[in-house]
Amino acid sequence: RRSAKRCGEGNREGSRLTHSVDQEEGGSCTSWITCRPVGLLASRTHRASALFGNLPCNTTTKRTLRIGGNQPKARGMSSSLKKLQARITCQLDAPPCAQFAGMFVAADRGLYKARGLDVSYLLPSKEGGDEPELVLKRQRDMDAVLVFPNNRDTSSEPVNISIGTVEQNVLLPAIARNIQAKGFGTLFKRSPQCIASLPSKPLLTVNDLIGKTLGMNIDSVELTTTLLSHATARCKEIEIKVLSRNQKIGALLRGEVDAIQIYSCSEAIELEARLGKAPGILHLTGLRAEGEPELQLGYSEVLFGDRRAMRRPQFKAALGAFLEATAQGWRECAADVEGAVASIMAARAGAGLVSGGKPQPADAVPYQRESLRRCLALVSGKGPRAEDLAGGDVCVPCPLGWQGGSDTLVRMGYCPTRVPLSLSFDA
């Protein structure tokens, strides 16, 4: 299933950032890739890299990226900050990039601190797709030092909360396997997963894929083949070739495959730069039989936590404040794109993704700027402009849309059983 192997990270993607970091070189990059922090970005990078530390109440050896420390007060914010209410650790399902810009900006501008929240982030595991298990284990480790009689937190100390980001099509099968996770928000209103082909030979429908070779990451095979098997009776005539992230674009350009599975908000930017024009794009929601409506595949970058812990009043209040601040962070991204890009690059540098070694496509400021523009459209479900994010539904999924995505995954056999809305999403 889906893992963190995206966002143009080359072989750095999905690496587990621990006290001993295993880094590899690899992957080609285009000539326009350059990135060195300067000016304001350099100062933000220094603060981000200085804020690594051990996760409170966690017995693991992972290190966490804490951004937003000693940051200037957000515009229009009261000088009196709210007393610390909760420490929130968010397990990312991809390395720091534009997909999490709303959270980075919210931390960088003090939006979390103003609501009594101390927010930090953990880089994805090497395997990917195991975010629900990691988040719940971390919450259990945190709870091991506290007592919650009758499932109510009576402590006057700040609570420690473990949350994460993951695709809905990863979270629901986990819940069906009795993983006690539950969604409470989302960053993207639709999935950026798509199939890209050369502009000279565009493959824009399911029928166009018949008799062709499709390259993709191993973690995308199950979902894509499931969709194809329901879209056409000739799915066996579509050859699937498993490729690493570094191999996909090169294989397409060399003609070794006819199309590749990528993300429209990240890898598609690199492909377009190397082609000099936009590739042919077929979104996974378009993998349907002729005459059928567009598929509902649910939400992308879903925010989730431990279902049992989320019943505690202090947790519910803290997560509500987290969503409110994150939504405001996305609005500030749209209003100040360059400032948001600086926050993204600082978070990446603080995580060690742009320090030394061969530069990767995502190391470029222009790449992250364009990626942010596409991410903003996914956040709003409309477009990247500030007015598109003016509503109150930013980071808030529609229950009907959530259940529609769940029903689609069950109907196609991707999720083994139907999960009631009350168990999968905290509306």
C-alpha angles and dihedrals in degrees: 000000000000120000136171094272098122144070095085097284098139111204091339089074119109092009116152109237105218134146088282111043120205106208129177132195119227149110130080123263133198123250094250093065112112130142132168120154112242137170115344091002090056092053091048090048091053091052093047096048091046092056100068113121146139116293111253114248091005121123095198123096097232118127123227131218110229114190131176097051116146090001124159116265115270116255113274093008123139114251090231109083122206118256114265108274104168144007108219122194114193120202105213119212092208134031116272108293142131091295088076098037093119091058094044092050092045089055095040093053098042097251092134094043090052088060095048096260130134106198127190135166139225122209118239123271120253093249099050125199090066096094095114092055093045094049094049093046090051092050090052090051090051093047092050091081095046136062121226108185112203089357092292124121109229096171119116090209121096112275122240113228129189117204136158147189124243142145117273089235088061097042098051097054088048091054089047087056087058096260102154096229129131135188121235104170145354138224099205126042093205138021120267092206113123145149117250128201137175115283089232090057106026118187104201104157138042090253089056089061095058110111092011133112117243120199122205147147116277090245092060097051099086097049095043095046090047091054093045093050090057094042099055139014087219095063091122088067089065110086117215117209117190113223136169120246090257092053102048103077093040091050090053094048092048092050095244090127131022097222140002135212110241142149117266093216097052125008092036088065093057092045092051091050092053094045095044089225140054116285123228108272129203112178117218088240085066093061095105138118117272111277095018120118120256112284121255106223096169130236132329127224093017116192111226143164144176108312094214095047092048090067091070112101094228091051093050092050093047094048090048089053090047092055092047093052093044092052090051089049090057091049090053089050089059092046095046110027096168092050090049092050089052089054091050093050092046091052091049092049091047089054091052095248098126102031111109130323128076111331116245128212092258090056090077121095092216089054093053091044092056091041090054091051090054092044091053089057089052091048094051097034086222117058145316098264124112091244090056089063097043095101128091095245097081108128090002116111122213109245091220091051091047093051091044090057090047092051092050092054091049094046091053093047094245092117112044097219140011111266115210115241090238090062100042106038134035101216 
